[in-house]
Amino acid sequence: MMINPMTKGLGVGAGLIALLAVTASVQAADLGGNEFGLKDDLPPSVGRPYGIYGTIFGGVNFTDESDFDGLLGGATESVNADFDTGYNVGGAIGGVWHSARIGGLTPRTEIEVSYSEADADTINFTGTGPGNEANPAGSVSSTKVFANLLFDINTQSNFTPYFGGGIGVAFTELDLSYGPGFNLNDDDESFAFQLIAGAAYKISDRVSLTLDGRYTSIIDVDADRFAPDGTLTGNFQDDIDDFSINGGLRISLY
């Protein structure tokens, strides 16, 4: 049975939020010390070689114009699609490695799950003449799982810029229709990477607000083209790139 990428994304995201809430409750109930001899009323980073945190985030997503190329009847054809502004939501569980600080940089590693979606705006198919196709519809959506490496820039203040990136896998669903019933449709798993830059502002010892930009590229997404009668007429391929601006909440769990 095919599972919709949005369903998978929301399910994993809900799981991360639940884990975040449970862990925070356990931490709040722990009134004693720990193996480092610290009390929980101290800032999480004091004297600890590492820290654990959870993050949830969401924002707007700008998907680049895609140019899916393929063979149709022995000739190279192209399906060009522009997309409306979409949205991006996600969450992550990570670790801060205080003991691995390099100069003014503190590394973090995390596992992130996110979901993005954008509706089609205009579609042009080179095989049926110049100009935009009639009746463009559909969307592109993707659930992504990343392993990220990030670096906090230590400013000795509540404001902490950060940068980094990640690699992982994207589960993409493409469903575009145009003209008198033509359709570009497929579910695909592809390698993906992202670059991240942003800043966190600490509002308490355990809670920070975040704002960042993320450039994401999904490599070689495949899609089948179907004629109005349902006949498979060709296979098309392109990268899907997007940029998102996200606000979030980060909670130190340990």
N, C-alpha and C positions, 0 to 999 in steps of 0.2 A: 504494500500500500504506500503510495507517495505521500510524504509529509510536507506540507507547505512550509517554505523557508520562514515565513513570518511566524507560524505556529512554533517552529523550533526556536526561533530567536526569542519570542516572548516567554516560552517555557524555561529556557536556560536563564534568561534575565530574571524571571520570578524566583528561580532557584537561588541565584546569587543574592538577591535582596533578602530572601528568607535566611540564608546562611549568615549574611551580614547582621541581621537583627538578632538571631540566636547567639552569635558569638559576642555581640555587644552586650547582650543581657548577661551572659556568663561572666564577662569582664566586670560588669557593674556589680555583680554579686560577690566577686572575689575581693574580700577586704583585707586579706593577708599579704604577705610578701611573696617573692618569687625567687627563682634560682639565682638572681642577681642581687638579692637582698633589698629590693626596691618595693615601695608601697605604691598602690595604684593611684594615689592622689598626686603622684609626681608625673611630669611630662613623660610620654611613652619613650622618648629617645634618650633620656638621661641614663648614661652608664650602660646602655644595652648595645650589644654588637649588631642587632638587627631589630626590625619591627615589622608587624603584619598589619595590613590595612585593606579596606574594601572601598570601592568607588562605584558610584552610579552616575551616568551622564546622559545628556540628550541635547539635540540641537537641529540646525538646518543643514541640509545636504545639497550640494551643487554638483550634479553629474555632468561630466564633459560630454560634448558631442561624440557619438560613436559612429564608426564607419565600418560596418560589417561587410567583409569581402568574401566572395566565394565563386564557384563555377555554376553556371546555369546554361545547359545546352551546349557545353564546351566553351562558352565565353565567360570572361571575368565580369561579374556584376557586383554592385555595391548597394547596401541598404544603409542610408545615412539617417541617423535619428538625433533630434534635439530633445532635451528633457526639461520639464518644469522643475522648480525648486522643490526638493523633497525633505525628508526628515531622517534623523539618525538617533538611535538610542542604544545604550549598552551598559555594561558593568564589568568590573575586574576585581580580582583578588591578587594582592601583590605583597612583596617584601621590600623593606628599606634596609640596605646593607651599610650601617654606620661604620662598621669596622673596616670596610673596603673603600673608605673615602679617599679620593685622589685630589689633592690640593683643595680647591673650593668646590669640588663636585662630589655628590653622594649618589651612588648608583641605586636604582630600583629595578626589580624584575617583576613581571606580572603576567597573568593569563587573563585575556580580555575576550568577551563575547559581545558582538554588536549586530544590530539589524538596521538596514537602510532601505528606503524605497523612494522612487521618483516616477511620476507619470510622464508618458510621452507627450511632446508638444507638436513637433512637426516631423514627418518622415519623407525621405526622398529615395526612390529606387531608380537606379540608372537604366534599368531594363525597359521602363515604360515611358521614357521621354524626360525632358528637363522639367524642373519645377517641383514643388511639393506635391506629395500624393494626397488624394482625397480621403476623408474619413480616418485620419490617424487616431489611434487609440492604443491603450495598453500601458504597461509599466515594466520597470526593471527593479527587482528586489534582491537583496543578498543578506545572508547570515554569515558573519565572518568570525573566525576564531584565531586570535593572534597570541604569540609569545612576544612580549615587549621587553626592551631594555631601555630604561630612561635614566637621565641624570638630573638631579636637583642642583641648582646653582645656589650655594650657601650665601645669604646676604645678611645673616645675623639680625633678621627682622621677621615680621609676620608674613612678608611677601617673598615667595620663593619661585623664581622662574624655573622651567624645566624643558628638556628637549630629549628626543630619542626616536625610536622607531620599533617596528616589529615585523615578523614574518609569520605566515600561517596559511590557512585554507579558507576559501569562500565558497559557499553553496548558493549559486545564483539561479534565479528564475527569471527568464526573459519571455515576455508575451507581448508582441507588437503586431498590430493589424493595420492594414491600409488598403486603399483602392477598393475594388469590388470583391472583398473577401480574401485577400492575401494575408498570410500570417507568418510571422517569424517567432518560433516558440521552442523552448527547450529548458531543461534543468541541467546544470552543469556544476561540477566540482573543479576548482582551479586554484593554483598557487596565487597568493596575494601578499602584498607588503604595504606598510604604511610608514609615514614620517609624521612626527608629532612635535609641536612647540606650543608652550603655554605658560601659565603661572597659577600658583595656588596662594590663597590668602587664608592664614590661620585665624579662626574666630574663637577657638578655645584650644586647650592642650591636645584634644583628640579630634577636633573637627576642622576641616578646611573647605573653603569654596574654591572651585577650579574653573578656569576658562582656557580653552586651547583650540588650535586649528589642527586638522588631520588631513593629510593627503593620502589617499588610498588608491592602489592600482591592483585590479584583478586581471591576471594574465590569460590571454587566449580563451575567451569564453566562446563556446560553440553554440550555434542555434540552427535548427532546421527550418527551411522555408517551405510552406505548403500553399498550393493553389487553392482557389475557391472550392473545388470539388474534393479537397482533402489529400490530393496527390502530393507526395514529397518531391520537390523540384530541385533542391540543392541544399548544401550545408555552408553556413557562413560563420566567420570567426573574427573577433576583434578583442582588444583589451577594453575594460571598462574602468575609467578613472573618475574619481570624485574628490571634492574638497568639502569638509564639514567644519562648522564652528559649533562648539559644544560647551555648555555650562554643566557643572557637576558638583557632587558632594563626596568628599573623601573622609572616612572615619578610621582612626587608628584603633585597631583591635587589640594590639599587644605592643 
